[in-house]
Each structure stands twice: as C-alpha cells, then as structure tokens.
Amino acid sequence: MKLRNFYSGLFYILLISFVTFSCSDDEDAAPVVQIDRLNEADVIFSRGASEMKNLVVLSGSQELAGIGDLFEYDVTFYEVTYKTTYLGDEIIASGLVSFPETTNAVPMISFQNGTIAGNSQAPTQDKSTFTVLSGVASAGYIFVIPDYIGFGESVAITPPYHHAGLAGRSVIDLMRAARELAFQEGYNFNGEAFLAGYSEGGYSTMAAHKLMEEENPEGFELIASAPSSGGYDVKGFQEWFFDQDEYDNPFFMAFVALSYKTVYGYEEPLSDLFQDPFADIIPDLFDGSKEGSQINAQLTTTVAEYIQPDIRLNIDTDPRYSNFVDALNDNTITDWVPKARMYMFHGTIDVTVPYQNSVDSYQQLLDAGASADVVTFTDLPGKDHGTGFAPYLLEAITIFEDLK
C-alpha cells in the first residue's frame, strides 16, 4: 500500500490546519505535526503478537526469548524514505519503522545496527533479519531502524562510517519522519524517546544522544540511551589497532580511512596509510556489493603487511598525517556531558571492538564531568562481539521498560 508522499502530506497538513483554526476555541485540540522529514512510506506487512513471539523463539536465543515475553500488540511494518542532510545537501535516506497496533500512547526506540559493508545487509534490504528485531514494537514502542547514509535509498553515497555528526543526523531525522508518519496514520506517540545500538550502532547511538541534547528536536524527550560495544574513542581504536600483530577485521580501518577521505575531502592518498596492493583496491571494495567478510578476504590480517611502517611510527608527529589524525579526534565522542541517562555495555572478551575502548570511553566521559548516576557501564562477562548482542538487547529493553 503506497502512503501519502510529501506533497499530499502538505495538503493533509493544510486541511488539518484549517480545521484547527476553525476550532480555535477548543483548548484540547491536538497539535499539528508538520510533515518535514517524511518523504514516502510503504506498509510492508503486519504480524500478530503471537507470531512475533514465535519468530523470537525460533531464533534459538534464550535472551531474545525473554524479550518475546514482553510482546503484547500486533505490529505493522513500514519501509520509509526520509529527508536528511549530507555535506550540506538534502538527500533521501531510508529505514524501517514499526508500529504497535494500539491506541495507547507509546514511546519510540531508535535502534542502530552494527557495521555492514554490503547494501544487501541494510535493514530495508534484509527485512527477514530485521523483522525479528523490529518485533520489539510489540512490547509497546514505535521502533525505527535507519539504513545509515550510504545504504538503501542513499546507496550511491560512500558511507560516512564513524562520522559522528552524520550518524547522529541520520538517526534523528528518521525519528522525526517516524513521528510524522505516526501522526499521519493515527498512532499515538507520547514524545518519549530511547536510543539503542550495538557495535557501529553503539557508536551511532552515542552520537545521536549527543546531538539530540545539543539540538532538542521538537516533539521528543530523550529518556535514555543504551549504546553497546562501540568504538566511541576512534583515535584510541586506531592506536590499539596499530599496536596489534594480527586483526581479523581489517576492513574496519579501511572503511574509516575511506570515509574520512571522502567526507573531509583531503587529498592525501590512501597509500600514506595502506601498503600495496591494498591502497589501490580499497575504494572499489566499498561499492556496496561486498559484505565485510568478502572485503576481509582481499586484505590481510597481518597489520605489519597492511599498514605503512612510517605512519605506524609517526602518525602523531608527522604533519603529513595531520588531516587523518584530526578526523579521528573530531569523531571521538567521549568529551561531553550527557544529561539523559546512558547505559553502556560491552563484552569482556570482545577483541573485534576491544572491551578496553568502552572502559576508556566511560572514564573519559566521567573525566569530562558526566555523573556516574547518569552514565553507567555494565560488563557482559565472558561475551565476545558476537555473543554479546542478545544479552545486551534483553538488558537494554528491560531498562527501557522500567523507564517508560
């Protein structure tokens, strides 16, 4: 079912505005929500609460089965395109929005997924995987998942991987579009917002939390965020990576380098950072057709064969590398003071995104003036990057249930 596009949405707003003006004596008249970010939305399908519970059980995870116990409402799933900005230009991005079928006033959760490189892995492209996650809407939330810029509708753009400002902006603009869609379709959003995400999604969640507190977008009250297993200290991750002998996901550093070179437009070649033949092939590896494992297969896990020796020794002292260092520092998001609650998590044996990065990031937030009553850090004992996700998600949703 094709829903109203932007222009018909404007007509709808004009009509409602006329009715509201005509009834101006009614102090209880509902406020009009301007259709500003929403572009188009399609209903994908609907699922019953019991069906969503069964899907969670079929996942085979005891932790996720615990989330299924919270499911109460049938869910309607939408694929949405929305307006956001990229390097000063308005672009169209995409994501998933799910609504619980209830007239009760409900909050919103924006969930940010982990690192992807292939467009086929984006939430709007891999609906079978993300339907189970979006089923959290059945617990009484408007649940949104952005594709991230560079995937889905915006696949022609090189993804701005680990760019804090663009990550936060794309999240908030999808939340604004979801609020507008809720108004259009008659769902009752109560204004309360929660943020959650894992791995890159943890980083994007913290970036969105920071940006929401800076901008205070109309119609939202940020209640809490729960970032997990993210590389919030981007400079710290680079330093850790350069000290390793082997690393199983070399595409991460290539992704960061290509992102910053594209976003900041600096002219230094990738060969300043990567050895041959990797410097030459990296741009073509990130065209959206390959998943991270396929890119890793064309790189090397041996850091001494991958990274140029000079930059490993002199990255912080040679002016030739200053643009890259500045980008790493600019996108490290640990020097600020959260006001809304933030619940950080990380698996204690994670070496994909190292556990110590979160430990250090948490301490840096406290050193910046954050209160330990507002920002907390919870270990996921014995969990690595893969096994930490399910227990984290159950913990985060349980916290949100207590706060909503």
C-alpha positions in Angstrom: 0.0 0.0 0.0 1.6 3.3 -1.1 1.1 6.0 1.5 0.9 9.8 1.1 4.0 11.3 -0.4 5.5 14.6 0.7 3.2 16.8 -1.4 0.0 15.1 -0.5 1.2 15.2 3.1 1.4 19.0 2.8 -2.2 19.1 1.6 -3.2 17.0 4.6 -1.4 19.4 6.9 -3.2 22.4 5.3 -6.5 20.7 5.7 -5.9 19.9 9.4 -4.6 23.4 9.9 -7.9 24.8 8.6 -9.9 22.6 10.8 -7.7 23.5 13.8 -8.1 27.2 13.1 -11.8 26.9 12.7 -12.0 25.3 16.2 -9.5 27.6 17.9 -11.8 27.9 20.9 -11.2 24.2 21.7 -8.2 24.3 24.0 -7.9 20.5 23.8 -7.3 20.4 20.0 -4.4 18.1 19.1 -1.3 19.9 17.9 -0.5 19.7 14.2 2.7 17.8 13.3 4.3 19.4 10.2 5.4 16.9 7.6 9.0 18.0 7.2 11.3 14.9 7.2 9.0 12.2 5.9 9.2 11.5 2.1 7.3 8.3 1.4 6.2 5.2 3.4 5.0 1.7 2.3 3.4 -0.8 4.5 5.5 -4.0 4.2 3.3 -6.3 6.2 1.6 -6.9 9.6 2.4 -9.6 12.1 0.4 -10.7 15.2 2.0 -10.6 18.6 2.0 -14.4 18.9 3.7 -14.7 15.5 6.3 -12.3 16.6 6.9 -14.3 19.8 7.3 -17.5 17.7 9.9 -15.8 15.5 11.9 -14.8 18.5 11.7 -18.3 19.9 12.9 -19.7 16.5 16.0 -17.5 16.8 17.3 -20.0 19.3 18.4 -17.4 21.8 17.3 -17.7 25.4 17.9 -14.0 25.9 15.8 -13.0 22.9 13.1 -15.4 24.1 13.0 -13.2 27.2 12.2 -10.2 25.0 9.4 -12.1 23.4 7.7 -12.5 26.8 7.1 -8.7 26.7 5.3 -8.8 23.3 1.6 -7.7 23.6 0.5 -5.9 20.4 0.2 -6.8 16.7 2.8 -4.9 14.7 2.6 -3.1 11.3 5.9 -2.7 9.5 6.7 0.2 7.1 9.6 0.9 4.8 10.3 4.7 4.9 12.2 7.2 2.9 13.0 10.5 4.6 15.0 13.7 4.1 18.3 14.2 5.8 21.5 16.2 5.1 24.9 15.1 3.8 27.7 17.6 3.4 25.3 20.5 3.3 22.9 18.9 0.7 19.5 17.5 1.3 19.4 13.8 0.4 16.8 11.0 0.7 17.7 8.1 3.1 15.7 5.1 4.2 14.9 2.9 7.2 12.3 0.7 8.8 9.5 1.9 11.1 7.2 -0.4 13.1 4.1 0.5 15.0 2.3 -1.4 17.7 -1.4 -1.7 17.0 -2.8 0.1 20.0 -4.5 3.4 20.7 -2.4 3.8 23.9 0.3 6.5 23.9 3.6 4.8 23.3 7.3 5.9 23.3 9.8 5.4 20.4 13.0 3.4 20.2 15.6 4.1 17.5 17.9 1.0 17.1 21.2 1.3 15.2 22.6 -1.9 13.8 26.2 -3.0 13.6 28.8 -2.5 10.8 27.7 -3.5 7.4 29.5 -3.0 4.1 27.2 -4.7 1.6 23.9 -3.0 0.7 22.1 -6.3 0.8 22.7 -6.2 4.6 20.9 -2.9 5.1 17.7 -3.2 7.2 15.4 -2.2 4.3 17.1 -4.8 2.1 17.3 -7.6 4.6 13.8 -7.5 6.0 13.7 -11.1 7.1 16.5 -10.5 9.6 15.4 -7.1 10.9 11.7 -8.1 11.2 12.6 -10.1 14.3 14.4 -7.2 15.8 11.6 -4.8 14.8 9.2 -7.1 16.7 10.2 -5.2 19.8 7.4 -2.8 18.7 5.0 -5.4 20.0 6.1 -4.5 23.5 4.6 -1.1 23.0 7.1 1.0 21.2 7.4 2.8 17.9 10.5 1.0 16.7 12.8 2.6 14.0 16.0 1.3 12.3 17.9 3.6 9.9 19.8 2.1 7.0 22.6 4.6 7.5 23.7 7.0 4.8 25.3 5.1 2.0 22.8 2.2 2.1 19.3 1.6 0.9 17.9 4.7 -0.8 21.2 6.5 -0.5 23.5 3.7 -1.7 25.2 5.9 -4.3 26.9 7.8 -1.5 30.2 6.4 0.1 29.1 5.6 3.6 30.3 8.1 6.2 31.4 5.4 8.5 32.1 6.5 12.1 31.4 10.1 11.3 29.6 11.3 14.5 27.7 14.2 13.0 26.3 12.4 10.0 25.5 9.3 12.1 23.5 11.3 14.6 21.8 13.4 12.0 20.5 10.4 10.0 19.2 8.8 13.2 17.3 11.9 14.4 15.9 12.7 11.0 14.4 9.2 10.7 12.9 9.6 14.2 11.3 12.9 13.1 10.0 11.1 10.0 8.6 8.3 12.2 6.8 10.9 14.4 5.3 12.5 11.3 4.2 9.1 10.0 2.6 8.3 13.3 0.6 11.5 13.1 -0.5 10.7 9.5 -1.5 7.1 10.3 -3.2 7.8 13.6 -0.7 6.2 16.0 -0.3 7.8 19.4 3.4 8.8 20.1 3.8 10.1 23.6 7.1 12.0 22.8 9.4 9.9 24.9 12.5 8.6 23.0 15.0 5.9 23.7 18.2 5.1 21.7 19.9 1.7 21.4 22.6 0.1 19.2 25.4 -2.4 19.0 28.9 -2.1 17.6 28.8 0.7 15.0 25.2 1.1 16.2 26.6 1.7 19.7 28.7 4.5 18.3 25.8 5.9 16.3 23.6 5.7 19.4 26.0 7.8 21.5 26.4 10.2 18.6 22.6 10.6 18.3 22.3 11.0 22.1 24.8 13.8 22.0 23.2 15.6 19.0 19.7 15.3 20.5 20.9 17.0 23.7 22.5 19.8 21.6 19.5 20.4 19.4 16.5 19.3 21.5 14.3 18.4 18.4 10.7 19.4 18.8 8.3 16.7 20.0 10.9 14.5 21.6 12.1 14.0 25.2 15.1 11.8 25.3 14.7 9.4 28.3 17.7 7.2 27.9 20.2 5.6 25.6 21.9 2.2 25.7 25.0 2.0 23.5 26.9 -1.3 23.4 30.2 -2.5 22.2 31.0 0.6 20.1 34.4 2.2 19.3 33.5 5.6 20.7 37.1 6.6 21.1 38.0 6.4 17.4 41.6 7.7 18.0 42.0 5.2 20.7 40.9 2.4 18.4 43.4 3.4 15.8 46.2 3.4 18.4 45.1 0.0 19.7 44.9 -1.4 16.1 48.4 -0.1 15.2 49.8 -2.0 18.2 48.3 -5.3 17.1 50.2 -8.1 15.2 47.0 -9.6 13.8 43.5 -8.4 13.4 40.6 -10.4 12.0 38.6 -7.5 10.6 41.0 -5.3 8.6 38.1 -3.8 6.6 37.2 -1.7 9.6 40.2 0.5 9.3 39.9 0.7 5.5 36.3 1.7 6.0 37.2 4.5 8.4 40.0 5.8 6.2 37.9 5.9 3.0 35.0 7.5 4.9 37.1 10.4 6.3 39.0 10.9 3.0 35.6 11.2 1.3 33.8 13.3 3.9 36.6 15.7 4.6 37.9 15.8 1.0 41.6 15.6 2.0 44.0 14.9 -0.9 46.5 12.6 0.9 46.4 9.2 -0.9 45.3 6.0 0.8 48.9 4.8 0.1 50.0 7.0 3.0 48.2 4.6 5.3 48.0 1.3 3.5 50.6 -0.8 1.7 50.4 -2.1 -1.8 48.3 -3.7 -3.2 45.7 -2.7 -0.6 45.7 1.1 -1.1 44.7 0.7 -4.8 41.9 -1.8 -4.3 40.2 -0.4 -1.2 37.9 2.2 -2.9 36.5 -0.5 -5.3 35.9 -2.9 -2.4 33.4 -0.5 -0.8 31.0 -0.1 -3.7 28.1 -1.7 -1.7 28.3 -5.1 -3.5 30.5 -6.9 -0.9 30.0 -7.8 2.7 32.7 -7.3 5.3 33.9 -10.9 5.1 34.3 -10.7 1.3 36.4 -7.5 1.8 38.5 -9.0 4.5 39.3 -11.9 2.2 41.0 -9.4 -0.2 43.0 -7.7 2.6 45.4 -9.2 5.2 45.0 -9.8 8.9 48.7 -9.1 9.4 49.0 -5.5 10.5 52.7 -5.1 9.5 51.8 -6.1 5.9 48.7 -3.9 5.8 49.7 -0.6 7.4 52.6 1.5 6.2 55.5 1.3 8.7 56.1 5.1 8.7 52.5 6.0 9.7 52.6 3.4 12.4 55.6 5.1 13.9 54.9 8.8 13.2 51.2 9.3 12.9 51.0 11.7 15.8 54.2 13.7 14.9 54.4 13.9 11.1 52.3 16.8 9.6 51.6 14.6 6.6 49.2 12.6 8.7 47.5 15.5 10.5 44.3 15.5 8.4 43.7 11.9 9.3 44.5 12.4 12.9 42.2 15.4 13.1 39.4 13.4 11.7 40.0 10.6 14.2 39.9 13.1 17.0 36.9 15.0 15.7 34.8 11.9 15.6 35.9 10.6 19.1 32.8 11.3 21.1 33.9 11.0 24.7 34.4 14.6 25.7 30.9 15.7 26.6 28.4 15.5 29.5 25.2 13.5 28.9 22.1 14.8 30.7 19.7 12.0 29.9 20.6 8.5 31.3 23.2 6.5 29.3 23.6 2.8 29.9 26.8 1.5 28.3 27.5 -2.2 27.8 30.4 -4.3 26.4 31.5 -7.9 26.4 34.6 -8.5 28.5 36.4 -10.8 25.9 35.5 -8.7 22.8 38.6 -8.2 20.6 36.7 -7.1 17.5 35.8 -3.8 19.0 38.0 -4.0 22.1 36.4 -4.0 25.5 39.0 -1.6 26.7 37.8 1.1 24.3 34.5 1.2 26.2 36.2 1.2 29.6 38.4 4.1 28.5 35.5 5.9 26.9 33.4 5.6 30.1 36.2 7.0 32.1 36.7 9.9 29.6 33.0 10.8 29.9 33.4 10.9 33.7 36.5 13.0 33.4 34.6 15.4 31.2 32.1 15.9 34.0 29.5 13.2 33.5 27.8 11.9 36.6 28.2 8.2 37.4 24.5 8.4 38.4 23.6 9.3 34.8 26.2 7.3 32.8 26.7 3.7 33.8 28.9 0.9 32.4 27.9 -2.7 32.6 30.2 -5.7 31.7 28.8 -8.6 29.7 31.0 -11.2 31.4 32.6 -13.8 29.0 30.9 -12.3 25.9 32.7 -11.5 22.7 31.5 -9.3 19.8 29.1 -12.0 18.5 27.7 -13.5 21.8 27.3 -10.1 23.5 24.4 -8.9 21.4 21.5 -10.9 22.7 22.1 -10.4 26.4 22.7 -6.7 25.8 19.4 -6.3 24.0 17.5 -8.0 26.7 19.2 -5.8 29.3 18.5 -2.6 27.3 14.8 -3.4 26.7 14.3 -4.3 30.4 15.8 -1.0 31.4 13.6 0.9 28.9 10.5 -1.0 30.2 11.3 0.3 33.7 11.7 3.9 32.5 8.8 4.2 30.1 
